[in-house]
Each structure stands twice: as C-alpha cells, then as structure tokens.
Amino acid sequence: MASQTQEKLDTAVDKLNDTYDMVTQIAAAAEQQGTVANDVNENVSIVHLSISEIRQASQSLAQQSQAMAESSAELTQKLAYFRI
C-alpha cells in the first residue's frame, strides 16, 4: 500500500511539474503576444503619421499645380499680346 501511495504521489508530482511547464510556456507566449501587439500598435501609428504627411504633401502639390496652371494661363495671355 505504501508503494502504491508513493507511485501516486510520484505521478501527481510529475503531472504538477508538467502543469508548471505548461503555465510557464503560456506566460512566455502571452508576454510575446503583448510585445507583438505593442509593435503592431507602434507600426499602425507610424502608418497613420505617414498617411497624414502624404495627405499634406498632396494638398501642397495640388495648390502648387493650381498656381502653375494660373501662371501658365497668364503667360499665355501675355504672349498672345506679342503675336503678329
């Protein structure tokens, strides 16, 4: 009977050790997932900032293009004055 009890205790200890190992692995995986989530959030923020900068640059280019078109039209009118 004592040997059976010892075997059961040994089995229980083995299972507890296995459980401890699994909990440790789960904790490590959760920490890695947290790190990945932080990286993703940081990258999304960078993309958002880049999109804002691109939008501003596009608006500036549109304004400059409009100004060039107006200058071109004005120059065309002035050149027409000198045509024979």
N, C-alpha and C positions, 0 to 999 in steps of 0.2 A: 504494500500500500504506500509506503514511504517513497518507493522508487517511482510509482505512478504519479504521486504528487509532485515529485521532483521533475518528472518529464513534463507534466502540465505547466509547472512554473517555468521551465526552460522554454517551452513553446510560447507561453504568454510573454516572456521577456523578448524572445525573437520577434514576435508579432509587434510588440511595443517598439522595438528598435526599427522594424520596417516602417511602422507608422511614423516614427520620428523622422526617418529619412524622407518619407513622402512629404511630410509637413515642411521640412527644410527645403525640398525641391519646389514645393508650391510657393513658399515665401520668396525664394530666389526668382521664380518665374513672375510673381506679382511685382517684385521690385523692377525686373527688366521691363515688364509691360508699362509700369509707371514711367520709366525712363524713356521708353519709346513714345508714349503718349505726350510727354513733355517735348520731345524732339519734333513730333508732328505739329504740336501747337506752335512751336517756335517757327517751323517752316511755313505754316499757314500765315503767321504774322508777317513773315518776310515776303511771301507772295502777295499778301494784301498791300503792303507798303509799296512793292514793285508795281502793282497794278495802279495804285494812286499816282505814282511818279509817271508812269506811262500815260495815264489819262491827262495829267497836267502838261506833259510834253506834247501830246496830241492836240490839246487845245491851243497851246502856244504856236504849234506849226500851222494849225488852221487859221489863226489870226495873222500869222506872217504871210501865209499863202494869199489870204484875202487882201492884205496890204500890197503885196506884189502884183496881184491882179489889178487893183485900183491904180497903182503906179504905171503898169503896162498900158492900161486904157488911157491914162492921162498922157503918157508919152506918145501913144499912137495919135491922139488928137493934136498934140504939138507938132508932130512930124507931118501931119496932114497939112498944116499951115504952110510948110515949106515946099510942098509938092507943086509941080507945074501942071 
